[in-house]
Amino acid sequence: TAKVRVTLLNKGPDAYKPDTYGDSITIERSISLSGGYNGYKLLDHKGNVQSKSKKDLDSLLDQLNIQVENPVAVLDQEEAKKFLCGKPEDKYEFFSKATELERLDRQYASIFDKIDEMSESRAKVERSLLPKKEIVEQLKREWEQFEILERMEEKIEIHRVKYAWSLFWEFKEKQDEATKNLELIDEKLEKRREDLTKAESTATTGSDLETELNQKLAEFTTEAEEASKSLSSQEIKLSTAKQPLKQHARTLKSLVKDQNVAKRRHQLAVKELKKIRDEILQRAGSAESEEARRTTRRVKAEERMKEVKAEVERRAIPIREALTKYQEKEGNQESLSESLNSVKRQLSAVKSKVQGLRSSEGNSMALFGNKCVQMYQRVEKAQRDGRFRGPVVGPIGHHLKVVAGKEHLAALATSAMKVGLDRFIVTNDEDRSYFLRLRKEIRCNSRECLIIQTNQSPRYQVRPPPEGTETCATVITVANDLVFNSLVDTGRIDQKALMNSKAESEEALLITENGRSSIKGGNIREVHILPEGDFWQVFNGAVSMSANRKKLRQLIGIDRTAAIRDGENEVEQLTFEVNDLSSKLNNLKNERHQHKVRWNQLKNEDKKAMLEIRDLEETIDRIREETAAAENVTVDTTEYEDEVNEAERAIEEIKGREEETKKSIEELKNPIRELEAKVEETRARSEKVTLDLNEASKKLQEYVRNKHQRERVLEKKRNKLQQFEDVREKQMADVQERTEKANEAMFKARKVTYQIKQTREKKRKKLEKRDDDQSDNEENESSQEDLESIEPIQVNKNSDYWKGKIVRGEKDIEKERERRKISEVDPEVALDKYQRAKADLETKMEQVVSIEENENNLVNDLKDRKTRWKHFRAHISLMA
């Protein structure tokens, strides 16, 4: 005995009976010459034998698509020789086996044979049914004469059932009327509750407002106290900082007085010196002695030096003022320059932002189609030239924008609309013809720049989607009415919902009642979902899911009109501010330059004066040396000159101290100005906090005045609600009473219906002899489940009508019984013969129907296989 085993992996979606065989299947082939087992075995992953049937092996091969006889799958030496060295006929035979054409031909031939066999079998069975049908018809006629009384009794039973159900519907109508009244009361009660809830919510909101006002009042009070403390502290700091300034001011005042005293002493000394020199000149007479000349030269030099020093003294204040103004302008210029640079940077950033918004504001027409830009230019030119009679709008995508905040649904909306964004809209046949000529001029293919022709009408008013749901119409804004109406007509943008996921869409929109599904809202027809763009819809109460094969692409731009408009306004405002600051900066630079030029001029003049004073001092010193060396000195003026020099030195010293004091005062002024600015800022903040505090206090007082009025209104609403609840309790009791009567009537009607059905079933079983004698005598009690399974029966007459029908029917039965007599033929025997013949005929007819169905299935399968076989051959021929 020889055995060959092959183990195959049995995982994944194509696994063959994984519950039986597990993760692997082993096929064992046994070949025995001595009478042992000779055949196949299928073993599971544990090695246990699960099947020995060749049929199961064939099913396994079909499931795993293993073609053992296909030479492409298993190529033996003989087939390889034919393929390499054989004739063309052999190679074609190899090709037919490899492509399964030969197997398909055999299968088709086998199917043809089976169809012929089934047709012959069906014809034989139909021929054998003809005499049986005649027998059944004869037995049926014999039995029908015994059914008249039973039919009359069945009619009365039907009348009894309808009578019972008519009573139920009368009670049910009264119950429905009471229930309707209860619903009206519930609606009014619900409105009252809503009103009360709103009033309580308003009261709660008012309470929150009171809490908020109290909190603001406390915050403003705290802030006012802090501002007051801060203001007092800063005022103390300012007063402390001003003390040194006041001290320096007093010192400066004292120095001014000292300077005036020194100047008066200097004037007296100069006057005394002049008097002595005049006396020397008088003594010298008109003689031009050397001494007189030196004295004249010395007097002129001293007078000139006095004039120059006076000029220097007068020039000191303008120099200091010019320098101070120049320094102030320098600081202001730096501050203004920084402000200008800051505004320029802000302007540049806003311009870049606006430019970016503009570049992405409009949809790129090239995305809609290759010919879109050319066609748009041609249409615009034709409109300018007056070639169109009506409006021509397009491409459609150029007029679409995405609502801000809904960008994640833009690509899904584009896919859901299923409308070409490169399409143009026309409103009449003449414009359509001219547009087609433009398409031909730019050589558009059959799928580029298509036309939608529609009538011009006002913008459609579409129904809003259910709350929490987005549609294409709510995600996309369309400014042009013609484009909007076309998208509603062709793209159904108001009927296509857009959701983030399938679970979310089903939770929000899918409604399932009594085994039937529907979409919430009534207007939604398709629900498209992320991330792939698949969608589901409902047909005949069943959910149908469809996959999207195309990748989602966002071709519609975001509506940035408002952002661009705001950006342009900001650019305009910043540009004006830049121009204003530039003008002020230029003016400030000019003023600073003027002060600098003035300061330089004064400094140069002062420098020249100081050089002249030094030269004059040297001249005076030389004259003094000459005078000291002269032998005929008559009067010594050195003491007077020393007094003059001492007075001058005192004045210079006082001036130096005055300059130092002024510098100290200027140095102290800057921090004092900062403190004063802080004090003013704190004082303004304190005033604002005070105003806010007063306003919050007024609001709180107004709230307190209105609080009692709201409480009175709330109390009235509560009393009204209580009255409605009392009325509802009474109506509930009435509904309960009527419901009990209706339920009792339904129970009786169901019981009557069930008993009649059971009676008929017993008669049928008795006549068919399906029960024994014991079961015939038993009575089946109706269970609660049996009664509840009976559906209510609708009747169109009242109970009195059906009661009269029952009475008249019973009288008719009595009359018919008296008129008719029982036949000698046993009705049970006749019924038994009729039923046995009928059952035999129905069995044969079922066989015929089964054979015909199998035949039709084979014919349909053969057509399908032929179609696929043709496609397969065409595919093979293309591949070859």
PyMOL commands that set and color helices and strands:
alter all, ss='L'
color gray80, all
select helices_A, chain A and resi 18-21+54-64+77-85+88-98+101-144+148-284+290-361+365-368+372-384+396-399+407-417+429-441+472-475+481-491+502-509+561-629+638-768+773-777+784-788+799-819+827-879
alter helices_A, ss='H'
color red, helices_A
select strands_A, chain A and resi 2-9+24-31+39-43+49-51+400-402+424-426+451-453+470-471+476-478+496-499+510-513+516-519+526-529+535-539+542-546+557-558
alter strands_A, ss='S'
color yellow, strands_A
deselect
rebuild
show_as cartoon
